[in-house]
């Protein structure tokens, strides 16, 4: 069973840094990478939701992964960017931007180079990790962005945003 799970995760990943940690997201989820933009604050949202941006007429919620993973907040700089992704939230396709410290590269990770996530020792919920990828001389934590955005707090947030948009 575990081999099937690891096999499903084989492929191309966009890698990025949060602090000194290296993370990866399946490239098929990524729509584009943009520099930081003005983010409009949305009241009564979790701290890790920085607000929304208007990207070519689409309103896209922005999540700071550092805050979601209980890391220290960091001032944004010229290397900070937003990775815009298409994710399925509560059964519906949505765009979401995540703020990362810096984007690294796109890598191909083979099945033999992916190991199960550790049961301890990371700052993030192990349910958010699909595995640990070995890339050259480093380890990349492979994120399951669908698990992250389908947590209860996200589903409630997107439902609230949908209701507010409908009444506006």
HELIX and SHEET records of a PDB file:
HELIX    1   1 UNK A    2  UNK A    9  1                                   8    
HELIX    2   2 UNK A   27  UNK A   29  5                                   3    
HELIX    3   3 UNK A   65  UNK A   68  1                                   4    
HELIX    4   4 UNK A  111  UNK A  113  5                                   3    
HELIX    5   5 UNK A  126  UNK A  128  5                                   3    
HELIX    6   6 UNK A  145  UNK A  149  1                                   5    
HELIX    7   7 UNK A  152  UNK A  167  1                                  16    
SHEET    1   A 6 UNK A 102  UNK A 109  0                                        
SHEET    2   A 6 UNK A  11  UNK A  18 -1                                        
SHEET    3   A 6 UNK A  21  UNK A  26 -1                                        
SHEET    4   A 6 UNK A 138  UNK A 143  1                                        
SHEET    5   A 6 UNK A 129  UNK A 135 -1                                        
SHEET    6   A 6 UNK A 114  UNK A 115 -1                                        
SHEET    1   B 5 UNK A  30  UNK A  35  0                                        
SHEET    2   B 5 UNK A  81  UNK A  89 -1                                        
SHEET    3   B 5 UNK A  92  UNK A 100 -1                                        
SHEET    4   B 5 UNK A  58  UNK A  64  1                                        
SHEET    5   B 5 UNK A  49  UNK A  55 -1                                        
END                                                                             
